[in-house]
């Protein structure tokens, strides 16, 4: 989801967090660091006070996003069924 939300160009951390939703700041920072380490994203610190940091896709990352778009489309088209299936499977585990 992070990569999907960075397709439009450099995006500030706070905007990524708002767009992704349902993720703690700690987990988002961890995931961004991992993706930067794999050369999918680049982190740009503007050296301002207050801190301004944004993230952007690298050319390598752009190729990955293009490959993932069909999966995102599938997920959006089948969201209700996937949600129902996950809910049923979690009920079975509790029983």
KOLKEDREN-235864 format. One record per atom (N, C-alpha, C, O): z, y, x; residue in one letter. Coordinates in steps of 0.001 Angstrom, whole numbers, padded with zeros to 6 digits, always signed. Layout:
ZYXA...
***
This chain:
+000000-001195+000818X+000000+000000+000000X+000000+001259+000862X-000599+002273+000503X+000671+001179+001987X+000710+002343+002876X-000702+002711+003305X-001087+003879+003251X-001461+001733+003724X-002823+001995+004191X-003686+002573+003080X-004479+003486+003311X-003531+002049+001891X-004299+002535+000751X-004070+004037+000554X-005008+004791+000296X-002821+004452+000680X-002472+005848+000435X-002819+006775+001597X-002631+007987+001491X-003314+006238+002685X-003712+007077+003822X-005228+007234+003930X-005717+007823+004894X-005959+006728+002978X-007420+006807+003027X-007947+008231+002994X-009033+008501+003508X-007200+009137+002401X-007685+010506+002232X-007523+011395+003452X-007912+012562+003425X-006955+010858+004519X-006767+011656+005723X-005303+011726+006113X-004463+011057+005511X-004993+012539+007127X-003609+012629+007608X-002646+012957+006459X-002910+013825+005628X-001534+012240+006443X-000565+012367+005360X+000835+012452+005935X+001206+011663+006803X+001608+013403+005454X+002979+013574+005926X+003867+012440+005427X+003615+011842+004380X+004916+012158+006204X+005838+011073+005882X+006371+011193+004454X+006381+010211+003711X+006811+012384+004070X+007400+012570+002737X+006394+012262+001631X+006763+011739+000579X+005142+012581+001868X+004105+012301+000880X+003837+010792+000801X+003630+010256-000287X+003840+010114+001942X+003658+008655+001930X+004785+008020+001125X+004543+007155+000284X+006012+008448+001383X+007165+007880+000684X+007048+008106-000821X+007340+007208-001611X+006626+009290-001210X+006469+009589-002639X+005379+008723-003268X+005557+008192-004364X+004252+008582-002570X+003129+007812-003117X+003445+006324-003213X+003106+005680-004206X+004087+005780-002196X+004373+004343-002189X+005455+004024-003216X+005304+003073-003982X+006527+004784-003249X+007583+004579-004232X+008295+003243-004077X+007700+002264-003626X+009561+003206-004450X+010320+001965-004434X+010588+001405-003050X+010822+000204-002910X+010560+002235-002036X+010781+001780-000669X+011815+002705-000031X+011775+003922-000212X+012733+002111+000712X+013738+002950+001374X+013107+003650+002570X+012094+003205+003110X+013718+004736+002964X+013218+005478+004117X+013245+004605+005365X+012311+004634+006166X+014310+003832+005531X+014449+002958+006699X+013317+001941+006775X+012719+001753+007834X+013023+001288+005661X+011967+000264+005636X+010602+000913+005860X+009769+000362+006580X+010366+002069+005257X+009087+002751+005452X+008905+003134+006918X+007821+002948+007469X+009930+003657+007548X+009850+004011+008973X+009535+002777+009804X+008689+002828+010697X+010208+001670+009516X+009963+000415+010244X+008513-000021+010097X+007855-000357+011081X+008024-000012+008872X+006653-000464+008627X+005636+000463+009284X+004645-000003+009847X+005872+001762+009218X+004955+002693+009870X+004935+002464+011376X+003864+002480+011983X+006088+002253+011989X+006138+001984+013433X+005351+000731+013787X+004622+000711+014778X+005497-000312+012980X+004767-001561+013239X+003255-001350+013150X+002495-001861+013973X+002838-000601+012151X+001396-000382+011964X+000841+000524+013055X-000293+000334+013496X+001618+001500+013494X+001195+002345+014620X+001059+001488+015878X+000115+001664+016648X+002001+000561+016091X+001976-000296+017286X+000744-001204+017318X+000329-001633+018394X+000159-001501+016164X-001032-002358+016114X-002327-001560+016127X-003404-002121+015928X-002228-000240+016362X-003394+000633+016461X-004160+000765+015146X-005361+001032+015145X-003459+000578+014032X-004079+000776+012725X-003865+002217+012264X-004709+002792+011577X-002729+002789+012650X-002406+004178+012340X-002101+004927+013622X-001763+004334+014647X-002228+006239+013543X-001789+007111+014623X-000751+008061+014034X-000910+008566+012922X+000310+008294+014798X+001392+009188+014377X+001231+010502+015135X+001085+010508+016357X+001259+011602+014410X+001114+012907+015037X+002355+013741+014749X+002628+014076+013596X+003103+014075+015790X+004286+014929+015684X+003850+016341+016035X+003407+016593+017156X+003969+017258+015096X+003491+018627+015289X+004451+019504+016093X+004162+020676+016336X+005576+018952+016502X+006561+019681+017322X+007000+020988+016670X+007070+022030+017321X+007294+020911+015372X+007779+022067+014622X+009228+021857+014242X+009742+020738+014262X+009882+022964+013891X+011205+022912+013300X+011080+023582+011940X+010709+024754+011880X+011373+022887+010848X+011805+021499+010759X+010679+020550+011164X+009510+020938+011188X+011040+019297+011484X+010045+018331+011964X+008889+018132+010982X+009094+018016+009773X+007695+018097+011516X+006489+017815+010735X+005763+016674+011431X+005299+016813+012562X+005672+015544+010738X+005007+014359+011276X+004022+013870+010231X+004345+013802+009045X+002822+013532+010674X+001894+012906+009739X+001281+011666+010377X+001350+011455+011588X+000688+010869+009523X+000069+009610+009937X-001361+009602+009440X-001663+010135+008372X-002244+008990+010227X-003646+008890+009846X-004179+007539+010292X-003680+006935+011243X-005192+007085+009593X-005854+005842+009975X-006652+006049+011253X-007272+007095+011443X-006634+005060+012117X-007534+005042+013266X-008874+004488+012786X-008945+003961+011676X-009927+004587+013577X-011185+003941+013179X-010992+002441+012913X-011597+001888+011995X-010150+001792+013718X-009834+000379+013505X-009143+000193+012161X-009452-000746+011428X-008209+001083+011833X-007502+001027+010555X-008423+001225+009373X-008245+000602+008325X-009413+002095+009539X-010378+002324+008457X-011150+001048+008139X-011450+000780+006975X-011473+000264+009157X-012175-001003+008894X-011269-001968+008134X-011738-002713+007273X-009978-001957+008448X-009029-002820+007743X-008904-002403+006281X-008879-003256+005395X-008825-001111+006025X-008717-000629+004646X-009940-001042+003844X-009814-001472+002698X-011118-000915+004433X-012338-001339+003719X-012280-002819+003356X-012759-003222+002296X-011695-003622+004231X-011571-005058+003953X-010534-005328+002866X-010672-006297+002119X-009499-004493+002761X-008419-004713+001804X-008705-004174+000403X-008052-004585-000555X-009658-003272+000269X-009939-002656-001031X-010218-003698-002117X-009684-003556-003217X-011025-004737-001871X-011230-005742-002930X-009927-006427-003364X-009774-006759-004540X-008999-006641-002447X-007716-007233-002816X-006915-006280-003693X-006278-006712-004654X-006938-005002-003378X-006245-004005-004197X-006845-003947-005599X-006123-003886-006594X-008169-003967-005661X-008839-003956-006958X-008436-005174-007783X-008149-005058-008975X-008416-006336-007146X-008011-007563-007836X-006577-007432-008350X-006291-007782-009495X-005683-006930-007508X-004287-006761-007903X-004134-005820-009087X-003342-006080-009994X-004884-004736-009080X-004818-003786-010193X-005358-004400-011483X-004805-004173-012559X-006423-005166-011378X-007014-005784-012562X-006138-006898-013127X-006203-007184-014323X-005328-007525-012295X-004524-008675-012715X-003028-008413-012665X-002233-009353-012655X-002640-007154-012632X-001226-006775-012490X-000336-007439-013546X+000720-007971-013204X-000736-007420-014806X+000102-007976-015876X+000321-009475-015674X+001447-009960-015787X-000740-010199-015380X-000611-011644-015185X+000244-011966-013967X+001070-012878-014015X+000057-011231-012880X+000851-011458-011672X+002323-011179-011949X+003192-011943-011529X+002603-010097-012649X+003988-009749-012991X+004618-010844-013845X+005743-011267-013581X+003898-011305-014865X+004417-012380-015723X+004689-013644-014923X+005724-014285-015105X+003778-014002-014048X+003941-015207-013237X+005153-015092-012329X+005925-016043-012205X+005329-013953-011697X+006486-013753-010818X+007793-013800-011603X+008782-014361-011131X+007801-013221-012782X+009009-013247-013608X+009349-014670-014039X+010514-015067-014005X+008348-015434-014442X+008592-016831-014844X+009084-017664-013675X+009987-018484-013840X+008507-017468-012499X+008923-018260-011349X+010336-017893-010907X+011066-018754-010416X+010734-016639-011069X+012105-016260-010694X+013108-016825-011707X+014250-017109-011344X+012702-016991-012964X+013578-017591-013968X+013792-019072-013674X+014895-019589-013848X+012742-019750-013229X+012841-021175-012887X+013789-021365-011716X+014577-022311-011704X+013724-020484-010737X+014592-020581-009566X+016051-020412-009959X+016918-021091-009410X+016337-019517-010898X+017718-019276-011338X+018281-020450-012125X+019491-020673-012116X+017430-021196-012801X+017895-022312-013638X+018280-023503-012867X+018688-024509-013448X
***
